[in-house]
Amino acid sequence: MKNTALITGASSGIGMELARVHASKGGDLVLVARNKAKLDELKSELEAQYKVSVYTIGKDLSAINSAQEVYNETTRQNIQIDYLINNAGFGDFGMFVETDWNKEHQMINLNITTLTQFTKLYLQDMVKRRNGKIMNVASTAAFQPGPTMAVYFATKAFVLSFSEAINNEVSDKGVTVTTLCPGATESGFMDAAAMKESSLFKGKKLPSSKEVAAYGYAAMMKGKTVAIHGLMNYIMANSVRFVPRAWVVLISRKLMEKS
Ligand SMILES: NC(=O)c1ccc[n+]([C@@H]2O[C@H](COP(=O)([O-])OP(=O)(O)OC[C@H]3O[C@@H](n4cnc5c(N)ncnc54)[C@H](OP(=O)(O)O)[C@@H]3O)[C@@H](O)[C@H]2O)c1
């Protein structure tokens, strides 16, 4: 039987590359994002290239209860989800006092609420079967506060904390929960977050989504708890424990500001 992976945010960037990795191993897929046309393009590519079966769902995952609706659809279609990859997410760049609440509200719904609801729904089935893997995509942003992207950093801190805790709870139940923490990566993220001018991205040679996806997928297969992509990112993420908190916030602001 082929393992089926459900991947959110598979119409672009890291999610699209994760779908390609899974299909290349012969696995079936359920792909979810708003842009159904892009998902269907990817479906045609993967079904032709790897002879796998791909089911696409066009859905705004920032809408309340959207995870339940996707779960109901996979149940109706009789599709068992063996791997759940909560990858869809976005950020927003700017001072909190000036940024748009509607965009932030959608971000919190997508990055936190939907991810949590998806995890609950599919984890219950996985635990019953005593088999399954979950990967939640956080970020190196999860390790410190992020002035100029305060809400985004806080959502990713939630993802890391939540996923580590859940992984502990199910460690004897045949299920693993991996948190992937990419650093700045080449994808649609920079445009969606309006942060082309941030020194985090500007003029930098960034790792590709393909490289990050391959790394994350391998970590999920090994059942690694936290997977930080890149040596420098690993060092930075861990160094915050040895530096006074006030300095961490100041350094974080410096790294984020417009170059
Ligand atoms: N790139 C980076 O530098 C970086 C660094 C650390 C962490 N990350 C994280 O990596 C994950 C993937 O991002 P990416 O870099 O691959 O960016 P991306 O290329 O912009 O991809 C984001 C994906 O999320 C989907 N998405 C966004 N809003 C959605 C919504 N309301 N409903 C359903 N799907 C939605 C998008 O699809 P539609 O537009 O079709 O809906 C797209 O497929 C995110 O969680 C991000 O926070 C990225």
PDBQT file of the ligand as one rigid body, heavy atoms in Angstrom, charges set to zero:
ROOT
HETATM    1  N1  LIG A 301      10.698  31.015   2.613  1.00  0.00    +0.000 N 
HETATM    2  C1  LIG A 301      11.180  31.291   3.790  1.00  0.00    +0.000 C 
HETATM    3  O1  LIG A 301      12.110  32.115   3.918  1.00  0.00    +0.000 OA
HETATM    4  C2  LIG A 301      10.670  30.576   5.014  1.00  0.00    +0.000 A 
HETATM    5  C3  LIG A 301      11.464  30.562   6.164  1.00  0.00    +0.000 A 
HETATM    6  C4  LIG A 301      11.001  29.895   7.289  1.00  0.00    +0.000 A 
HETATM    7  C5  LIG A 301       9.763  29.274   7.269  1.00  0.00    +0.000 A 
HETATM    8  N2  LIG A 301       8.998  29.314   6.137  1.00  0.00    +0.000 N 
HETATM    9  C6  LIG A 301       7.681  28.653   6.182  1.00  0.00    +0.000 C 
HETATM   10  O2  LIG A 301       7.610  27.689   5.155  1.00  0.00    +0.000 OA
HETATM   11  C7  LIG A 301       6.247  27.468   4.816  1.00  0.00    +0.000 C 
HETATM   12  C8  LIG A 301       6.102  27.467   3.310  1.00  0.00    +0.000 C 
HETATM   13  O3  LIG A 301       6.370  28.748   2.809  1.00  0.00    +0.000 OA
HETATM   14  P1  LIG A 301       7.170  29.013   1.459  1.00  0.00    +0.000 P 
HETATM   15  O4  LIG A 301       8.469  29.618   1.820  1.00  0.00    +0.000 OA
HETATM   16  O5  LIG A 301       7.164  27.818   0.597  1.00  0.00    +0.000 OA
HETATM   17  O6  LIG A 301       6.297  30.207   0.854  1.00  0.00    +0.000 OA
HETATM   18  P2  LIG A 301       5.346  30.281  -0.423  1.00  0.00    +0.000 P 
HETATM   19  O7  LIG A 301       6.120  29.910  -1.660  1.00  0.00    +0.000 OA
HETATM   20  O8  LIG A 301       4.734  31.634  -0.355  1.00  0.00    +0.000 OA
HETATM   21  O9  LIG A 301       4.249  29.159  -0.172  1.00  0.00    +0.000 OA
HETATM   22  C9  LIG A 301       3.210  29.309   0.758  1.00  0.00    +0.000 C 
HETATM   23  C10 LIG A 301       2.137  28.277   0.494  1.00  0.00    +0.000 C 
HETATM   24  O10 LIG A 301       1.091  28.462   1.464  1.00  0.00    +0.000 OA
HETATM   25  C11 LIG A 301      -0.143  28.548   0.791  1.00  0.00    +0.000 C 
HETATM   26  N3  LIG A 301      -1.086  29.441   1.474  1.00  0.00    +0.000 N 
HETATM   27  C12 LIG A 301      -0.885  30.731   1.837  1.00  0.00    +0.000 A 
HETATM   28  N4  LIG A 301      -2.020  31.247   2.369  1.00  0.00    +0.000 NA
HETATM   29  C13 LIG A 301      -2.936  30.248   2.323  1.00  0.00    +0.000 A 
HETATM   30  C14 LIG A 301      -4.303  30.142   2.707  1.00  0.00    +0.000 A 
HETATM   31  N5  LIG A 301      -4.962  31.186   3.241  1.00  0.00    +0.000 N 
HETATM   32  N6  LIG A 301      -4.957  28.975   2.507  1.00  0.00    +0.000 NA
HETATM   33  C15 LIG A 301      -4.318  27.915   1.959  1.00  0.00    +0.000 A 
HETATM   34  N7  LIG A 301      -3.022  27.943   1.591  1.00  0.00    +0.000 NA
HETATM   35  C16 LIG A 301      -2.351  29.090   1.760  1.00  0.00    +0.000 A 
HETATM   36  C17 LIG A 301       0.173  29.108  -0.595  1.00  0.00    +0.000 C 
HETATM   37  O11 LIG A 301      -0.810  28.681  -1.529  1.00  0.00    +0.000 OA
HETATM   38  P3  LIG A 301      -1.988  29.584  -2.162  1.00  0.00    +0.000 P 
HETATM   39  O12 LIG A 301      -1.462  30.967  -2.334  1.00  0.00    +0.000 OA
HETATM   40  O13 LIG A 301      -2.303  28.865  -3.444  1.00  0.00    +0.000 OA
HETATM   41  O14 LIG A 301      -3.107  29.479  -1.183  1.00  0.00    +0.000 OA
HETATM   42  C18 LIG A 301       1.509  28.432  -0.881  1.00  0.00    +0.000 C 
HETATM   43  O15 LIG A 301       1.297  27.175  -1.471  1.00  0.00    +0.000 OA
HETATM   44  C19 LIG A 301       5.440  28.555   5.529  1.00  0.00    +0.000 C 
HETATM   45  O16 LIG A 301       4.835  28.013   6.687  1.00  0.00    +0.000 OA
HETATM   46  C20 LIG A 301       6.498  29.572   5.927  1.00  0.00    +0.000 C 
HETATM   47  O17 LIG A 301       6.140  30.307   7.076  1.00  0.00    +0.000 OA
HETATM   48  C21 LIG A 301       9.433  29.936   5.012  1.00  0.00    +0.000 A 
ENDROOT
TORSDOF 0
